[in-house]
Amino acid sequence: MKLRIALLAATVLAAPFAVHAQPISGLYVAGAAGANLLQTTDVKRITPNQRGALGGGSNFRYDVGPVVVASIGYGLGNGLRFELEGTGMMNKINKFKSGSPTVAGGDQYKYGAFINALYDIPVNFPVQPYVGIGGGYLHNQNGNVHISGTNQYFTSNGQSDNLAAQAIAGVSYPLYNYVPGLALTAEYRFISEIGGRSETGRYFGRTGVSGESMKFSTDNFNHEILIGLRYAFNTAAPIAPAPMVAAVPAPAPARTYLVFFDWDRADLTDRARQIIAEAATASTHVAYTKIEVQGNADRSGTPAYNQGLSKRRAETVAAELVRRGVPRTAIDIQAFGDTRPLVPTAAGVREPQNRRVAIILR
């Protein structure tokens, strides 16, 4: 009984983790939002070679900004899937580092699209890890980027388009218990624009030059942390696992010992004492809940007389069992008179097999 209770308790505790991630087969959609960090970008080149507000050793630094991603994809059912993704992100410039004191500000916007290949790593856990790579393009748009220093000023609302690549690592957690096909996702993405970013701006302040057009190039690396939802179409509802129920052994069949009596007698023969001894010994080797001692008589007397005779026979057998070590509290004495014959007979017939007491170990 204790084993059964323990297994049932373990089943209840394990129930929230019973649903495991399933490989996506067919169409799915996904969306996510999170935080985006545009890594500090060094200025690699300017045109003309002006060492004022922009020059060698200068770099832009940015605040963490928002990012959103939406995608539509197709799973092959073996863990491999492909998707088309659209993304948008924004970062604010909080500092421009150069050789002279400067104040910087403005926004950096990026919009783009990627084609991704992803693989769901097969594991026997509810959480499903996955990795992926992608390639596409990003459109960069400056929003009032400005740098001011001693007797000089730079501003840019320029834009550029670049090829880009990304690496993806994430995990998904199925919410199939609530909505079949729905999963919660969390992932990290690293995005690099191939060849850096090249944009134009205008520089003010050089002696004899007003509003000179300048071109600068920077590296561009984005780090993203995303939380989202993914929905796979045509996902069947999970089949609840069968509860773990401890196998309960079937109760052992009752053991029955028959003690026979001479006609109209309630005393024990030698053979009767031998059978009672066997029953008493068996009771010490098997598990039982009770011992029934059932007295019976044949139909040679009246029903009332036979009822009394069957009870005396049962009491005699019970007393012998007690003498042989069976607790009296474990014995249930029953008298059936002539109502339960082994061999049906007419009234008044003497039948030896009906003059008996049954000892039943249950």
N, C-alpha and C positions, 0 to 999 in steps of 0.2 A: 504493500500500500504506500509506504514512504517513497519507494522508487517511482511509482506512478505519479504521485503528487509532484515530485521533483522534475520529472520529464514534462508534465503539463505546465509547470511554472516556467521552465526554460523555453517552452514554445511561446508562451505569452510574451516573455521578455524579448524574444527574437523576432516577433511579428513585425515591428517597424522596419526591419532590415531584410524582409523576405523578398522584396522585389529587386532584381538585379537589372543592370543596364542591358538593353538589347541592341544589337547592331542595326543601324538605320538602313532600311531597304525602301527606296523610292524617294519621293519628293519631300523636302522639308523647308521651313523658313526659320529665320533666327534674327534676333535683335539684341543689342547690348549697349550699355552706356557706362562711362567711367571717367577716370582721370588720365590725363595725357601730359607727359613731361617732354618738352622739346629741349634736347641736350644743348649745353652751351656750344655756340657755333663760332668757329674762328673765321675771320675774313681772310680768304686765300689770295685774292687779287683784286685790284681796282684799275680802272682806266679813266683818265690818265693816271700816271704814277704819282698820286698826290699823297703826301705824308701829313695830312691835316687830321680832320675828323675821322677819316678812315685810312688805315694803313696797316703794315705788317705788325703782328702781335695784338691786333684789336679783336674783340669778340663781343657777341651779343649773349645776354643771359635772360632767361624767361621764367615767368611764374608757371605753376601747374595750372592747366586749363582743362576744359571738358572735351570729351570725344564721344561720338555716337557711331554705331555700326549697324547696318542692316544687310541681310544676305538671303539668297535663295539657293538651295543646293539639292543634290541627288546622291543618295547612298546606294552602294552596290550590294549591301547585305553581308559583306565580309569584313567590315571595318573601314574600308576605303570609301571616301566620299569627295565630291567636288562641289564648289560653290562659286557664285558670282556675288561680290560684295561691294557695297557702296559705303563710303566713310566720310566723316567731316570732323574737324578738330580746330581748336583755337588756343593760342597762347598770347599772353601779354609780355611785352619787353619790360623788364624791370631795371636793366642796367646795360650800359655799353662801356666796356673797358678799353682804354687806349692810353697813350703816353701823356695826355693832358686831361685836366678835369673836364668831365662831360656830364650832361643830364640827358637821359634817354627815355623814350616812351613809344606807345603805339601797339598795334595788334598784328599777329601773324595768323592768317587763316589758311587752312588746307582742305581741299575737297578732292576726292578721287575714287577710283574703282580698282578692284583687284580680282584676279582669278586665283582661287586657292585650291590646293589639294591637301586633304587631311586624312589622318588615320586614327581610328579609335583603337587603343591598345586593349586587347582582351585580358581582363582580370576578373576574378570571381568575387567582386566586391560591388556594393551598390554604386560607389563613385567610379565613373568611367574616365580615365585619363585619355588625352588625345594630343597629337602634335600635327603641325602642318607648315607649309610654306606657300607663299603667294607672290605673284608678280602683277604689276599694273602701272598706273600713272597717278601723279598728284599735281593738282593745280594750286600754286601758291599765290596768295594775295596779301600784300601789305596794306594795313589800315592806319594811315597817318603815322608811319614810322618816322621818328625824328630824333636827331642827336644835336645837341648844342654844346659848344665849348667856348673858349676864349676867342672872340672875334671871328667865329665861324659857326655855320649852321648847315645841317644836312637833313633832307626830308625825302621820303619815298612813299609812293602809293603804287609801286610797280608790281608786276605779276610775272609768273613764269610757270612753265609746264615741264615736268621731268618724269622719266621712268623711275619706278620705285620697286623695292622688294621687301618682303616681310617674313618673319618667322613667328610661329604661333605655338604656344603650349598652354593647355587648359585641362579642366575637368568638368564633367557634367554629372548631375544627380537627377535620376528619373523621378518625376512626380506622377507616375502612372496610376498610383492609387487614387489620385484626384482627377486627372485628365489623361487618358491613354495617349501616349506620344509626346507629352510635355516633359521638358527637362530644364532644370536650372543649370546655368553655365557660369564658370569663372575662368578667366584666362589672362595671360600676359602676351603682349605683342611687341616686337621690335621692328621698326620700320626705318629703312634707309633709302634716301633718294640717290639714285645712281648718278655719279658725277657731280654731286653737290647741287646747289641752287644758285642760279645766276640772275640777278635783278638789277634794275637801273634806278637812279635817284638823282637829285640835284643838290649840288654843293654851293654854298654861299660863303664868302669871306676871304678868299684868296685875293691878294692884291691885284687889282686890275681885272678881276673876273667876277661876273655876277651871274648866278644861276647856272653854273657849269654842269653839264650832264656827265654823270659818272656811272660806271658799271662795276658791281662788286659780286664776288662769288663766295659762298660759304658751304661748309659741310652741313648736313641735315640728318639728325638721328632722333627718332621719337620712341619713347617708351610708354606703353599703355597698359593700364589695369582695367579690366572690363567685367561687369556682372550683367548677365542677360538671361533670356529665355529662348528655348528652341522647341519647335513643334514639328514632329514628323507625322505626315499624313499616313493613313492606312495602317496604323499601329493597333494591333488587337489588344484588348484589355488583358492584363496579366492574369494567369490562372493562379489562384491562391494555393500555396503548398498545403498538402494534407497535414493536419495537425499531428504532432508526434505524441502518440498515446502509448503508454507502456503496455506491453503485452501482459494481460492478466491470465495466469494459468487457469484452465478450466478446473473446477472442483473435482477432486478425485471421486470416482463412483463409490456409493455407499457399500460397505461390507456387511453382509448379512450371515448370521449363524443361526441355524434352526435346532432347537432342543425339543425332542418328542417325549410324550408322557404315555403311561399305560392308561387304560380306560378308567375313567372316574377317579384318577389319582392326580396329586399335585406334588408328590415327592420326586426326588431326582434319582435316576438310574446312574450307574457308573459311566455309561457312555454319555449321558447328559452332562455329568460333571466334567468330563474330558472336553466336551465342546465348549462349555462355559469357560474353562481354563484357557482354551485357545483364543476365545474372544477377549478375555481379560489381558492376555499377553499382547495381542494385536493392538489393543487400545493404547499401549505404552510406546508403540513404534510408529503410529500414524497420527497425523493431525486430525482432530475431530472437533465438532462444535457441540455435539451431544450424543448420548447413547440411548436409543429407544429400546425398551423391553416391552414387546407386544404379546399379550396372552390371548390364546384362542382355544375353542372347544369344538367337538363334533356335535351333531344334531340328535344325539341319543337321549338327551334330557330336555327339560323345558327351557325356553329362552332365558328365564330369570335364573334358573339353576346354572345354566351354562355361562351366563355372565359372571356369576360369582366364582365359578370354577376357573374361568380364564384369568380372573384377577388374582386368585391364590397362586396359580401357576406362575404368573408374571412376578409376583412378590417373592416367590421362592428363588427364581432365577436371579432377581436383583440382589437378594441377600447373598447368594453365592458369589456374584461379581464383587460385591463389597468385601466379602471375606478374602477375595483374591487381590485386593488392592485398588479397585476402582472406586473413586470418590462417589459417595451417595448423591452428592449435589449434581453430578454429571449424568445421572440416570433419570430418564423420563418413563414412568410406568403407565402402560395403556392396556385396557381390557376390551376386547371386541366380541366376547361370547362366541356365538356360532355364526356371526354375520360375515366372516371373511374366510370361507373354506378354501383350501388348496384344491380339494376335489369336491365339486358340487354333489350333494346327495339329497335324498328325500328325508323328511323328518323321521327321527327314530333310528337312523342308520349309524352304526358305529364305524367310523373311518379313522384309522391310525394317523394318517398324514394331517388330519385336521386337529388332532390333539397336540398342539405345539405352542412354543414360545419363540418368537423371532427376536434375536439380538441384532440391532442395526447400528453400525458406527457411521455417523454422518459427519 
